[in-house]
């Protein structure tokens, strides 16, 4: 048995759906750094990939990440 555990110091996080889409609602206005992490791509030696966004009022913001996951070892 094994498990993936993510501990957050705030209530603002998301897990992607089957299409890789995610939504984080009710963020207060401000500047934020988003991090995308995939255990097979980043392992234990990387914090993942990051992107900075700015939330202004109720304006929607789009963030796109590209994470290259290596093929399974044969």
PDB file of N, CA, C and O in Angstrom:
ATOM      1  N   UNK A   1       0.829  -1.171   0.000  1.00  0.00           N
ATOM      2  CA  UNK A   1       0.000   0.000   0.000  1.00  0.00           C
ATOM      3  C   UNK A   1       0.880   1.244   0.000  1.00  0.00           C
ATOM      4  O   UNK A   1       1.982   1.251   0.549  1.00  0.00           O
ATOM      5  N   UNK A   2       0.362   2.292  -0.631  1.00  0.00           N
ATOM      6  CA  UNK A   2       1.018   3.592  -0.574  1.00  0.00           C
ATOM      7  C   UNK A   2      -0.039   4.664  -0.740  1.00  0.00           C
ATOM      8  O   UNK A   2      -1.175   4.387  -1.126  1.00  0.00           O
ATOM      9  N   UNK A   3       0.350   5.887  -0.444  1.00  0.00           N
ATOM     10  CA  UNK A   3      -0.591   7.007  -0.559  1.00  0.00           C
ATOM     11  C   UNK A   3       0.168   8.270  -0.924  1.00  0.00           C
ATOM     12  O   UNK A   3       1.356   8.405  -0.630  1.00  0.00           O
ATOM     13  N   UNK A   4      -0.529   9.184  -1.565  1.00  0.00           N
ATOM     14  CA  UNK A   4      -0.002  10.514  -1.824  1.00  0.00           C
ATOM     15  C   UNK A   4      -0.699  11.459  -0.859  1.00  0.00           C
ATOM     16  O   UNK A   4      -1.928  11.472  -0.781  1.00  0.00           O
ATOM     17  N   UNK A   5       0.060  12.237  -0.137  1.00  0.00           N
ATOM     18  CA  UNK A   5      -0.504  13.162   0.832  1.00  0.00           C
ATOM     19  C   UNK A   5       0.024  14.551   0.523  1.00  0.00           C
ATOM     20  O   UNK A   5       1.233  14.755   0.408  1.00  0.00           O
ATOM     21  N   UNK A   6      -0.886  15.503   0.391  1.00  0.00           N
ATOM     22  CA  UNK A   6      -0.496  16.901   0.189  1.00  0.00           C
ATOM     23  C   UNK A   6      -0.995  17.715   1.367  1.00  0.00           C
ATOM     24  O   UNK A   6      -2.196  17.766   1.631  1.00  0.00           O
ATOM     25  N   UNK A   7      -0.083  18.346   2.066  1.00  0.00           N
ATOM     26  CA  UNK A   7      -0.446  19.162   3.220  1.00  0.00           C
ATOM     27  C   UNK A   7      -0.377  20.622   2.802  1.00  0.00           C
ATOM     28  O   UNK A   7       0.666  21.091   2.347  1.00  0.00           O
ATOM     29  N   UNK A   8      -1.476  21.336   2.953  1.00  0.00           N
ATOM     30  CA  UNK A   8      -1.557  22.734   2.544  1.00  0.00           C
ATOM     31  C   UNK A   8      -1.725  23.617   3.776  1.00  0.00           C
ATOM     32  O   UNK A   8      -2.387  23.238   4.742  1.00  0.00           O
ATOM     33  N   UNK A   9      -1.121  24.787   3.728  1.00  0.00           N
ATOM     34  CA  UNK A   9      -1.270  25.730   4.840  1.00  0.00           C
ATOM     35  C   UNK A   9      -2.419  26.706   4.578  1.00  0.00           C
ATOM     36  O   UNK A   9      -2.584  27.685   5.307  1.00  0.00           O
ATOM     37  N   UNK A  10      -3.211  26.438   3.538  1.00  0.00           N
ATOM     38  CA  UNK A  10      -4.361  27.278   3.206  1.00  0.00           C
ATOM     39  C   UNK A  10      -5.437  26.410   2.554  1.00  0.00           C
ATOM     40  O   UNK A  10      -5.158  25.274   2.170  1.00  0.00           O
ATOM     41  N   UNK A  11      -6.655  26.925   2.423  1.00  0.00           N
ATOM     42  CA  UNK A  11      -7.735  26.118   1.846  1.00  0.00           C
ATOM     43  C   UNK A  11      -7.829  26.201   0.319  1.00  0.00           C
ATOM     44  O   UNK A  11      -8.805  25.722  -0.258  1.00  0.00           O
ATOM     45  N   UNK A  12      -6.841  26.793  -0.340  1.00  0.00           N
ATOM     46  CA  UNK A  12      -6.922  27.029  -1.785  1.00  0.00           C
ATOM     47  C   UNK A  12      -6.021  26.053  -2.533  1.00  0.00           C
ATOM     48  O   UNK A  12      -4.808  26.248  -2.618  1.00  0.00           O
ATOM     49  N   UNK A  13      -6.629  25.002  -3.073  1.00  0.00           N
ATOM     50  CA  UNK A  13      -5.896  24.010  -3.843  1.00  0.00           C
ATOM     51  C   UNK A  13      -6.884  23.321  -4.784  1.00  0.00           C
ATOM     52  O   UNK A  13      -8.097  23.479  -4.650  1.00  0.00           O
ATOM     53  N   UNK A  14      -6.356  22.564  -5.727  1.00  0.00           N
ATOM     54  CA  UNK A  14      -7.222  21.826  -6.646  1.00  0.00           C
ATOM     55  C   UNK A  14      -6.527  20.552  -7.076  1.00  0.00           C
ATOM     56  O   UNK A  14      -5.299  20.465  -7.090  1.00  0.00           O
ATOM     57  N   UNK A  15      -7.332  19.569  -7.426  1.00  0.00           N
ATOM     58  CA  UNK A  15      -6.859  18.334  -8.040  1.00  0.00           C
ATOM     59  C   UNK A  15      -7.475  18.304  -9.429  1.00  0.00           C
ATOM     60  O   UNK A  15      -8.668  18.567  -9.580  1.00  0.00           O
ATOM     61  N   UNK A  16      -6.698  17.996 -10.423  1.00  0.00           N
ATOM     62  CA  UNK A  16      -7.213  18.019 -11.796  1.00  0.00           C
ATOM     63  C   UNK A  16      -8.231  16.906 -12.020  1.00  0.00           C
ATOM     64  O   UNK A  16      -8.217  15.868 -11.358  1.00  0.00           O
ATOM     65  N   UNK A  17      -9.125  17.169 -12.997  1.00  0.00           N
ATOM     66  CA  UNK A  17     -10.080  16.140 -13.395  1.00  0.00           C
ATOM     67  C   UNK A  17      -9.429  15.233 -14.444  1.00  0.00           C
ATOM     68  O   UNK A  17      -8.227  15.334 -14.690  1.00  0.00           O
ATOM     69  N   UNK A  18     -10.209  14.359 -15.053  1.00  0.00           N
ATOM     70  CA  UNK A  18      -9.670  13.414 -16.037  1.00  0.00           C
ATOM     71  C   UNK A  18      -9.078  14.096 -17.267  1.00  0.00           C
ATOM     72  O   UNK A  18      -8.246  13.512 -17.961  1.00  0.00           O
ATOM     73  N   UNK A  19      -9.501  15.322 -17.538  1.00  0.00           N
ATOM     74  CA  UNK A  19      -8.993  16.078 -18.681  1.00  0.00           C
ATOM     75  C   UNK A  19      -7.819  16.987 -18.302  1.00  0.00           C
ATOM     76  O   UNK A  19      -7.250  17.656 -19.164  1.00  0.00           O
ATOM     77  N   UNK A  20      -7.455  17.013 -17.018  1.00  0.00           N
ATOM     78  CA  UNK A  20      -6.368  17.867 -16.567  1.00  0.00           C
ATOM     79  C   UNK A  20      -6.815  19.271 -16.188  1.00  0.00           C
ATOM     80  O   UNK A  20      -5.980  20.136 -15.924  1.00  0.00           O
ATOM     81  N   UNK A  21      -8.121  19.508 -16.159  1.00  0.00           N
ATOM     82  CA  UNK A  21      -8.645  20.833 -15.827  1.00  0.00           C
ATOM     83  C   UNK A  21      -8.815  20.972 -14.314  1.00  0.00           C
ATOM     84  O   UNK A  21      -9.052  19.991 -13.609  1.00  0.00           O
ATOM     85  N   UNK A  22      -8.689  22.203 -13.836  1.00  0.00           N
ATOM     86  CA  UNK A  22      -8.894  22.459 -12.425  1.00  0.00           C
ATOM     87  C   UNK A  22      -9.484  23.841 -12.238  1.00  0.00           C
ATOM     88  O   UNK A  22      -9.403  24.693 -13.122  1.00  0.00           O
ATOM     89  N   UNK A  23     -10.087  24.054 -11.056  1.00  0.00           N
ATOM     90  CA  UNK A  23     -10.673  25.349 -10.725  1.00  0.00           C
ATOM     91  C   UNK A  23     -10.458  25.597  -9.240  1.00  0.00           C
ATOM     92  O   UNK A  23     -10.709  24.722  -8.412  1.00  0.00           O
ATOM     93  N   UNK A  24      -9.992  26.793  -8.910  1.00  0.00           N
ATOM     94  CA  UNK A  24      -9.849  27.208  -7.519  1.00  0.00           C
ATOM     95  C   UNK A  24     -10.766  28.411  -7.346  1.00  0.00           C
ATOM     96  O   UNK A  24     -10.560  29.450  -7.974  1.00  0.00           O
ATOM     97  N   UNK A  25     -11.775  28.271  -6.499  1.00  0.00           N
ATOM     98  CA  UNK A  25     -12.781  29.318  -6.331  1.00  0.00           C
ATOM     99  C   UNK A  25     -12.517  30.156  -5.082  1.00  0.00           C
ATOM    100  O   UNK A  25     -11.826  29.735  -4.153  1.00  0.00           O
ATOM    101  N   UNK A  26     -13.093  31.359  -5.096  1.00  0.00           N
ATOM    102  CA  UNK A  26     -13.120  32.253  -3.929  1.00  0.00           C
ATOM    103  C   UNK A  26     -11.754  32.728  -3.447  1.00  0.00           C
ATOM    104  O   UNK A  26     -11.562  32.954  -2.252  1.00  0.00           O
ATOM    105  N   UNK A  27     -10.808  32.878  -4.365  1.00  0.00           N
ATOM    106  CA  UNK A  27      -9.512  33.431  -3.972  1.00  0.00           C
ATOM    107  C   UNK A  27      -9.643  34.932  -3.725  1.00  0.00           C
ATOM    108  O   UNK A  27     -10.219  35.639  -4.552  1.00  0.00           O
ATOM    109  N   UNK A  28      -9.128  35.424  -2.620  1.00  0.00           N
ATOM    110  CA  UNK A  28      -9.118  36.874  -2.410  1.00  0.00           C
ATOM    111  C   UNK A  28      -8.200  37.539  -3.441  1.00  0.00           C
ATOM    112  O   UNK A  28      -7.260  36.900  -3.915  1.00  0.00           O
ATOM    113  N   UNK A  29      -8.447  38.804  -3.800  1.00  0.00           N
ATOM    114  CA  UNK A  29      -7.562  39.501  -4.743  1.00  0.00           C
ATOM    115  C   UNK A  29      -6.114  39.496  -4.244  1.00  0.00           C
ATOM    116  O   UNK A  29      -5.850  39.584  -3.045  1.00  0.00           O
ATOM    117  N   UNK A  30      -5.184  39.389  -5.201  1.00  0.00           N
ATOM    118  CA  UNK A  30      -3.767  39.403  -4.862  1.00  0.00           C
ATOM    119  C   UNK A  30      -2.948  38.621  -5.858  1.00  0.00           C
ATOM    120  O   UNK A  30      -3.478  38.094  -6.835  1.00  0.00           O
ATOM    121  N   UNK A  31      -1.656  38.547  -5.611  1.00  0.00           N
ATOM    122  CA  UNK A  31      -0.731  37.795  -6.446  1.00  0.00           C
ATOM    123  C   UNK A  31      -0.527  36.417  -5.823  1.00  0.00           C
ATOM    124  O   UNK A  31      -0.353  36.293  -4.611  1.00  0.00           O
ATOM    125  N   UNK A  32      -0.551  35.378  -6.671  1.00  0.00           N
ATOM    126  CA  UNK A  32      -0.411  34.005  -6.207  1.00  0.00           C
ATOM    127  C   UNK A  32       0.568  33.247  -7.091  1.00  0.00           C
ATOM    128  O   UNK A  32       0.699  33.538  -8.280  1.00  0.00           O
ATOM    129  N   UNK A  33       1.253  32.275  -6.502  1.00  0.00           N
ATOM    130  CA  UNK A  33       2.099  31.365  -7.259  1.00  0.00           C
ATOM    131  C   UNK A  33       1.441  29.996  -7.228  1.00  0.00           C
ATOM    132  O   UNK A  33       1.237  29.418  -6.161  1.00  0.00           O
ATOM    133  N   UNK A  34       1.108  29.479  -8.417  1.00  0.00           N
ATOM    134  CA  UNK A  34       0.529  28.146  -8.554  1.00  0.00           C
ATOM    135  C   UNK A  34       1.648  27.151  -8.830  1.00  0.00           C
ATOM    136  O   UNK A  34       2.604  27.467  -9.538  1.00  0.00           O
ATOM    137  N   UNK A  35       1.531  25.963  -8.279  1.00  0.00           N
ATOM    138  CA  UNK A  35       2.515  24.915  -8.512  1.00  0.00           C
ATOM    139  C   UNK A  35       1.806  23.672  -9.009  1.00  0.00           C
ATOM    140  O   UNK A  35       0.820  23.234  -8.416  1.00  0.00           O
ATOM    141  N   UNK A  36       2.305  23.099 -10.100  1.00  0.00           N
ATOM    142  CA  UNK A  36       1.806  21.826 -10.617  1.00  0.00           C
ATOM    143  C   UNK A  36       2.891  20.778 -10.374  1.00  0.00           C
ATOM    144  O   UNK A  36       4.054  20.979 -10.724  1.00  0.00           O
ATOM    145  N   UNK A  37       2.493  19.665  -9.772  1.00  0.00           N
ATOM    146  CA  UNK A  37       3.448  18.618  -9.424  1.00  0.00           C
ATOM    147  C   UNK A  37       2.874  17.261  -9.838  1.00  0.00           C
ATOM    148  O   UNK A  37       1.703  16.970  -9.594  1.00  0.00           O
ATOM    149  N   UNK A  38       3.708  16.447 -10.458  1.00  0.00           N
ATOM    150  CA  UNK A  38       3.333  15.085 -10.834  1.00  0.00           C
ATOM    151  C   UNK A  38       4.458  14.174 -10.375  1.00  0.00           C
ATOM    152  O   UNK A  38       5.611  14.372 -10.756  1.00  0.00           O
ATOM    153  N   UNK A  39       4.138  13.182  -9.565  1.00  0.00           N
ATOM    154  CA  UNK A  39       5.173  12.350  -8.961  1.00  0.00           C
ATOM    155  C   UNK A  39       6.039  11.637 -10.007  1.00  0.00           C
ATOM    156  O   UNK A  39       7.239  11.470  -9.790  1.00  0.00           O
ATOM    157  N   UNK A  40       5.460  11.217 -11.128  1.00  0.00           N
ATOM    158  CA  UNK A  40       6.255  10.516 -12.147  1.00  0.00           C
ATOM    159  C   UNK A  40       7.128  11.471 -12.950  1.00  0.00           C
ATOM    160  O   UNK A  40       8.155  11.058 -13.489  1.00  0.00           O
ATOM    161  N   UNK A  41       6.746  12.718 -13.037  1.00  0.00           N
ATOM    162  CA  UNK A  41       7.544  13.693 -13.778  1.00  0.00           C
ATOM    163  C   UNK A  41       8.571  14.376 -12.885  1.00  0.00           C
ATOM    164  O   UNK A  41       9.682  14.665 -13.329  1.00  0.00           O
ATOM    165  N   UNK A  42       8.215  14.633 -11.642  1.00  0.00           N
ATOM    166  CA  UNK A  42       9.074  15.429 -10.764  1.00  0.00           C
ATOM    167  C   UNK A  42       9.754  14.627  -9.668  1.00  0.00           C
ATOM    168  O   UNK A  42      10.763  15.071  -9.119  1.00  0.00           O
ATOM    169  N   UNK A  43       9.227  13.464  -9.342  1.00  0.00           N
ATOM    170  CA  UNK A  43       9.854  12.620  -8.334  1.00  0.00           C
ATOM    171  C   UNK A  43       9.987  13.319  -6.995  1.00  0.00           C
ATOM    172  O   UNK A  43       9.175  14.170  -6.632  1.00  0.00           O
ATOM    173  N   UNK A  44      11.004  12.951  -6.287  1.00  0.00           N
ATOM    174  CA  UNK A  44      11.245  13.529  -4.960  1.00  0.00           C
ATOM    175  C   UNK A  44      12.262  14.659  -5.010  1.00  0.00           C
ATOM    176  O   UNK A  44      12.589  15.240  -3.975  1.00  0.00           O
ATOM    177  N   UNK A  45      12.765  14.978  -6.195  1.00  0.00           N
ATOM    178  CA  UNK A  45      13.863  15.933  -6.294  1.00  0.00           C
ATOM    179  C   UNK A  45      13.454  17.277  -6.881  1.00  0.00           C
ATOM    180  O   UNK A  45      14.304  18.147  -7.071  1.00  0.00           O
ATOM    181  N   UNK A  46      12.185  17.461  -7.169  1.00  0.00           N
ATOM    182  CA  UNK A  46      11.716  18.702  -7.777  1.00  0.00           C
ATOM    183  C   UNK A  46      10.439  19.148  -7.085  1.00  0.00           C
ATOM    184  O   UNK A  46       9.648  18.330  -6.616  1.00  0.00           O
ATOM    185  N   UNK A  47      10.255  20.449  -7.033  1.00  0.00           N
ATOM    186  CA  UNK A  47       9.027  21.002  -6.445  1.00  0.00           C
ATOM    187  C   UNK A  47       7.933  21.146  -7.498  1.00  0.00           C
ATOM    188  O   UNK A  47       6.844  21.621  -7.177  1.00  0.00           O
ATOM    189  N   UNK A  48       8.190  20.751  -8.742  1.00  0.00           N
ATOM    190  CA  UNK A  48       7.192  20.876  -9.801  1.00  0.00           C
ATOM    191  C   UNK A  48       7.441  22.114 -10.644  1.00  0.00           C
ATOM    192  O   UNK A  48       8.551  22.645 -10.664  1.00  0.00           O
ATOM    193  N   UNK A  49       6.418  22.569 -11.332  1.00  0.00           N
ATOM    194  CA  UNK A  49       6.512  23.776 -12.161  1.00  0.00           C
ATOM    195  C   UNK A  49       5.580  24.827 -11.573  1.00  0.00           C
ATOM    196  O   UNK A  49       4.515  24.502 -11.049  1.00  0.00           O
ATOM    197  N   UNK A  50       5.988  26.087 -11.664  1.00  0.00           N
ATOM    198  CA  UNK A  50       5.207  27.155 -11.052  1.00  0.00           C
ATOM    199  C   UNK A  50       4.795  28.201 -12.073  1.00  0.00           C
ATOM    200  O   UNK A  50       5.390  28.320 -13.144  1.00  0.00           O
ATOM    201  N   UNK A  51       3.769  28.952 -11.719  1.00  0.00           N
ATOM    202  CA  UNK A  51       3.263  30.045 -12.541  1.00  0.00           C
ATOM    203  C   UNK A  51       2.648  31.076 -11.600  1.00  0.00           C
ATOM    204  O   UNK A  51       1.921  30.721 -10.672  1.00  0.00           O
ATOM    205  N   UNK A  52       2.939  32.345 -11.839  1.00  0.00           N
ATOM    206  CA  UNK A  52       2.390  33.421 -11.020  1.00  0.00           C
ATOM    207  C   UNK A  52       1.154  33.998 -11.701  1.00  0.00           C
ATOM    208  O   UNK A  52       1.153  34.238 -12.908  1.00  0.00           O
ATOM    209  N   UNK A  53       0.095  34.220 -10.908  1.00  0.00           N
ATOM    210  CA  UNK A  53      -1.139  34.816 -11.418  1.00  0.00           C
ATOM    211  C   UNK A  53      -1.529  35.997 -10.537  1.00  0.00           C
ATOM    212  O   UNK A  53      -1.078  36.107  -9.397  1.00  0.00           O
ATOM    213  N   UNK A  54      -2.367  36.874 -11.071  1.00  0.00           N
ATOM    214  CA  UNK A  54      -2.887  38.006 -10.315  1.00  0.00           C
ATOM    215  C   UNK A  54      -4.410  37.928 -10.329  1.00  0.00           C
ATOM    216  O   UNK A  54      -5.023  37.894 -11.396  1.00  0.00           O
ATOM    217  N   UNK A  55      -5.020  37.901  -9.148  1.00  0.00           N
ATOM    218  CA  UNK A  55      -6.471  37.866  -9.014  1.00  0.00           C
ATOM    219  C   UNK A  55      -6.950  39.289  -8.763  1.00  0.00           C
ATOM    220  O   UNK A  55      -6.487  39.965  -7.844  1.00  0.00           O
ATOM    221  N   UNK A  56      -7.897  39.733  -9.607  1.00  0.00           N
ATOM    222  CA  UNK A  56      -8.464  41.078  -9.492  1.00  0.00           C
ATOM    223  C   UNK A  56      -9.985  40.958  -9.468  1.00  0.00           C
ATOM    224  O   UNK A  56     -10.608  40.714 -10.501  1.00  0.00           O
ATOM    225  N   UNK A  57     -10.582  41.131  -8.282  1.00  0.00           N
ATOM    226  CA  UNK A  57     -12.040  41.056  -8.173  1.00  0.00           C
ATOM    227  C   UNK A  57     -12.572  39.709  -8.595  1.00  0.00           C
ATOM    228  O   UNK A  57     -12.013  38.673  -8.234  1.00  0.00           O
ATOM    229  N   UNK A  58     -13.666  39.715  -9.368  1.00  0.00           N
ATOM    230  CA  UNK A  58     -14.291  38.476  -9.835  1.00  0.00           C
ATOM    231  C   UNK A  58     -13.812  38.059 -11.222  1.00  0.00           C
ATOM    232  O   UNK A  58     -14.382  37.150 -11.826  1.00  0.00           O
ATOM    233  N   UNK A  59     -12.778  38.710 -11.729  1.00  0.00           N
ATOM    234  CA  UNK A  59     -12.258  38.425 -13.062  1.00  0.00           C
ATOM    235  C   UNK A  59     -11.611  37.029 -13.099  1.00  0.00           C
ATOM    236  O   UNK A  59     -10.765  36.710 -12.264  1.00  0.00           O
ATOM    237  N   UNK A  60     -12.019  36.205 -14.073  1.00  0.00           N
ATOM    238  CA  UNK A  60     -11.459  34.857 -14.219  1.00  0.00           C
ATOM    239  C   UNK A  60     -10.028  34.925 -14.734  1.00  0.00           C
ATOM    240  O   UNK A  60      -9.690  35.797 -15.534  1.00  0.00           O
ATOM    241  N   UNK A  61      -9.200  34.017 -14.279  1.00  0.00           N
ATOM    242  CA  UNK A  61      -7.805  33.923 -14.707  1.00  0.00           C
ATOM    243  C   UNK A  61      -7.570  32.498 -15.186  1.00  0.00           C
ATOM    244  O   UNK A  61      -8.039  31.545 -14.563  1.00  0.00           O
ATOM    245  N   UNK A  62      -6.848  32.349 -16.285  1.00  0.00           N
ATOM    246  CA  UNK A  62      -6.512  31.032 -16.809  1.00  0.00           C
ATOM    247  C   UNK A  62      -5.029  30.774 -16.604  1.00  0.00           C
ATOM    248  O   UNK A  62      -4.194  31.630 -16.896  1.00  0.00           O
ATOM    249  N   UNK A  63      -4.709  29.598 -16.104  1.00  0.00           N
ATOM    250  CA  UNK A  63      -3.323  29.174 -15.942  1.00  0.00           C
ATOM    251  C   UNK A  63      -3.168  27.841 -16.658  1.00  0.00           C
ATOM    252  O   UNK A  63      -3.950  26.918 -16.434  1.00  0.00           O
ATOM    253  N   UNK A  64      -2.168  27.741 -17.510  1.00  0.00           N
ATOM    254  CA  UNK A  64      -1.901  26.504 -18.246  1.00  0.00           C
ATOM    255  C   UNK A  64      -0.519  25.994 -17.885  1.00  0.00           C
ATOM    256  O   UNK A  64       0.446  26.757 -17.868  1.00  0.00           O
ATOM    257  N   UNK A  65      -0.426  24.710 -17.598  1.00  0.00           N
ATOM    258  CA  UNK A  65       0.850  24.070 -17.281  1.00  0.00           C
ATOM    259  C   UNK A  65       1.110  22.965 -18.283  1.00  0.00           C
ATOM    260  O   UNK A  65       0.178  22.329 -18.774  1.00  0.00           O
ATOM    261  N   UNK A  66       2.375  22.739 -18.585  1.00  0.00           N
ATOM    262  CA  UNK A  66       2.786  21.584 -19.363  1.00  0.00           C
ATOM    263  C   UNK A  66       3.738  20.782 -18.496  1.00  0.00           C
ATOM    264  O   UNK A  66       4.788  21.279 -18.086  1.00  0.00           O
ATOM    265  N   UNK A  67       3.371  19.551 -18.220  1.00  0.00           N
ATOM    266  CA  UNK A  67       4.199  18.659 -17.411  1.00  0.00           C
ATOM    267  C   UNK A  67       4.501  17.442 -18.263  1.00  0.00           C
ATOM    268  O   UNK A  67       3.591  16.728 -18.684  1.00  0.00           O
ATOM    269  N   UNK A  68       5.764  17.208 -18.515  1.00  0.00           N
ATOM    270  CA  UNK A  68       6.185  16.065 -19.334  1.00  0.00           C
ATOM    271  C   UNK A  68       6.372  14.842 -18.442  1.00  0.00           C
ATOM    272  O   UNK A  68       7.283  14.808 -17.614  1.00  0.00           O
ATOM    273  N   UNK A  69       5.515  13.843 -18.608  1.00  0.00           N
ATOM    274  CA  UNK A  69       5.607  12.606 -17.839  1.00  0.00           C
ATOM    275  C   UNK A  69       6.304  11.574 -18.704  1.00  0.00           C
ATOM    276  O   UNK A  69       5.841  11.272 -19.803  1.00  0.00           O
ATOM    277  N   UNK A  70       7.429  11.022 -18.213  1.00  0.00           N
ATOM    278  CA  UNK A  70       8.149  10.047 -19.020  1.00  0.00           C
ATOM    279  C   UNK A  70       7.337   8.756 -19.192  1.00  0.00           C
ATOM    280  O   UNK A  70       6.523   8.411 -18.336  1.00  0.00           O
ATOM    281  N   UNK A  71       7.566   8.047 -20.307  1.00  0.00           N
ATOM    282  CA  UNK A  71       6.840   6.781 -20.499  1.00  0.00           C
ATOM    283  C   UNK A  71       7.280   5.759 -19.454  1.00  0.00           C
ATOM    284  O   UNK A  71       8.372   5.874 -18.897  1.00  0.00           O
ATOM    285  N   UNK A  72       6.440   4.761 -19.186  1.00  0.00           N
ATOM    286  CA  UNK A  72       6.813   3.729 -18.205  1.00  0.00           C
ATOM    287  C   UNK A  72       8.062   2.983 -18.656  1.00  0.00           C
ATOM    288  O   UNK A  72       8.276   2.765 -19.849  1.00  0.00           O
ATOM    289  N   UNK A  73       8.875   2.597 -17.690  1.00  0.00           N
ATOM    290  CA  UNK A  73      10.086   1.822 -18.003  1.00  0.00           C
ATOM    291  C   UNK A  73       9.677   0.447 -18.501  1.00  0.00           C
ATOM    292  O   UNK A  73       8.717  -0.150 -18.012  1.00  0.00           O
ATOM    293  N   UNK A  74      10.424  -0.047 -19.485  1.00  0.00           N
ATOM    294  CA  UNK A  74      10.099  -1.379 -20.001  1.00  0.00           C
ATOM    295  C   UNK A  74      11.111  -2.395 -19.568  1.00  0.00           C
ATOM    296  O   UNK A  74      10.993  -3.571 -19.913  1.00  0.00           O
TER     297      UNK A  74
END
